Amino acid sequence: MALILGRGGGDIRVTRAIWAIVFIFLMVVISAPTVFVVGIGMLPTLVAYLIDRSQQKYATFCVGGLNTCGVFPYLLKIWTDTHSIDAATDIITDVFSLGVMFAAAGFGWMLFLSIPPVISAFLNVLAERRVQVLREVQRKIIEEWGNSVTETQAPEEEAEESSEEAEAPGEGAGEAAA
């Protein structure tokens, strides 16, 4: 009983799975034609979910969103006309209807595969432009301050200089007090 309720160290995934099964069963009883069309029409989304190994599931979102757009007109047709298994079977057996549903999912796959390289190229162009701007600023600073600003010091030399500067005021104060 503790496992079902998710208490006492029970696995929450088992509880969620049981609730999902109960929900699907109720939906089948209440609205079988809708579940039938959604179940068949959203198969590409299920496939995207199963093969997408990333934590964020971006493929699932791309494919699922557009697959939903492809299934929705046929759901509206069922809801507005006759909500029966015969109407759902007519939709599912129509090649054009399945073509629209699966083509929408295919377009989701196209977006998923084509948008990341475009964004990557755009970000590379922005980064290159930023480097050009920073080099121009660097050139102006060198013109104004000279080449000494481009010289770097070793960390030991910086530490020695800062410790010498810190000792110098202290020695002067100690001599003045004596």
N, C-alpha and C positions, 0 to 999 in steps of 0.2 A: 504494500500500500504506500510505503514511503517513496518508492521509486516512481510511482504514478503521479504523486502529488509534488514531487520535486523537493521533498524535505528529507532531512536526515542523511544528507550526502548523496541523494539520488541524482541520476544523470538528467540534466535539464533538456538535453537533446531528445531523450526518449519521451519526455513529457510533451515537448513540442511536436514530435512526430505523431504521437497519439492524438493530440488536438488537431493536427492537420488532417489526419485520416477521418476524424469525426466531422470536421468542417466539409471535406470533400464528399463524404457520404450524405450529409444533409443537403449539399448543393445538388447532388445527383437526384435526390428524392424530390427536392423542391423545383429544380430547374434543369432537368436532364438535357433538353435540346441545347441550351446555352453551354453547358459543360461539354457536351459532345463537340460542338463547333470550336470552342476554345481549346479543348484537349487536342484535337487534330490540327487546328490552325496554328497553335503555339508550339508545335514540335520543334521548329528551328530554334526557338528560345531555350527549350530544354537541352538541346544539343549544345548550344553555346554555353550554357551553364555548366554542363558536364565536362566540356573540353577546355574551358577557361581556367587555367591554374593560378592566375594572379589573385592576390588578396582582395583587390578592389572590384573585380568582375566587370571590367569595362566592356568586354565583348558582349556579355549578357545584357548590359544596359543598352548598348547600341542596337543589337539584334532585337532584343525584347521590345524596345520602344517602337521601332519601325514595324516589327511584326504585329504589335498591337494595332497600329494604324491600318495594317492590311486586313486584320480580322474584324475590326470594329464595324465597318459598313455592313458586313454580313450578320453581325449580331443585331444591329439596328433593324435589318430586314426581318429577322426572326421575331424580334420584340414587337415590331409594328404590325406585322401581318399575322400569321398564325404561329403560335408558340407550340410547335409539335415536333415529335421525332421525325415525322415525314418531311417537314420543312428543313430540318437540320440535315437529314440524309440527302435531300436534293442539293443543298448547298455543298456538302462535303463531296458528293459524287460529281459535281460540276467541275470540269477541268479548269475552266476560266477562274472560278472562285479560288481553287487551290493555287492556281498560278499567281493570282494577285496576292494572296496571303504569303506565299513563299518568296515571291519576287520582292515584296516589301522587306522580308527578312534578309534576302540577298543584298538589297541596297544597304541594310544595316551593317552587313559584313563589309561591303565596299567602304562605307564610312570608317568603320573600325580599322581597316587596313590602310586606308589612304590618308586620313587626317594626321596621324602622328608624324610621318615624314615631312609633311607640309609645315607643321608647327615647329619641328626641329630645324628645318631650313630657315624659317622666319627668325627663330631665336638665335641661330648662328649669325645671321645678317645683323641683328641688333647688337650682338656681342662684338662683332668686328667693328661696327660703327662706334661703339663705346670705346674700344681700344684706340681708334683713330682720334677721337675727341680727347682722350686722356694723353695721348702722345703730343697732340697740339698744345695742350695745357702745360705739359712737361717742357716742351720746347720754349714756350713763353717764359716759364719760370727760370730756365737756364739762361735765357737772354737777359732777364732782369737781375738775377742773383749771381750768375757766373757758373763755371763748371764745378765749383767747390760743393755745390748742393748734390751733385751726382756721386761724389765719393762716399764710400761706406767705411765704417770703422768696425773693427772686430769687437765682439761683445766684451772681451777682457779689457781692451783699451777704454771702452766707454765706462766700465765699472771702475777702472783706476782713476780716470779723470773725474768722475763724480765723487769718488772717495777723497781725492785730493782737494776738490772744491769744498767738500763738507768739512775737512780738517782745517783748511785755511782760516775761515772765520773764527773757529774755536780757538786756534792758536793766538790769533790777534787779540781776542777777548781775554785769554789767559795772561798774556803779556801786559795788557793794560791794567789788569787787576793786581799784578805783582808789583 
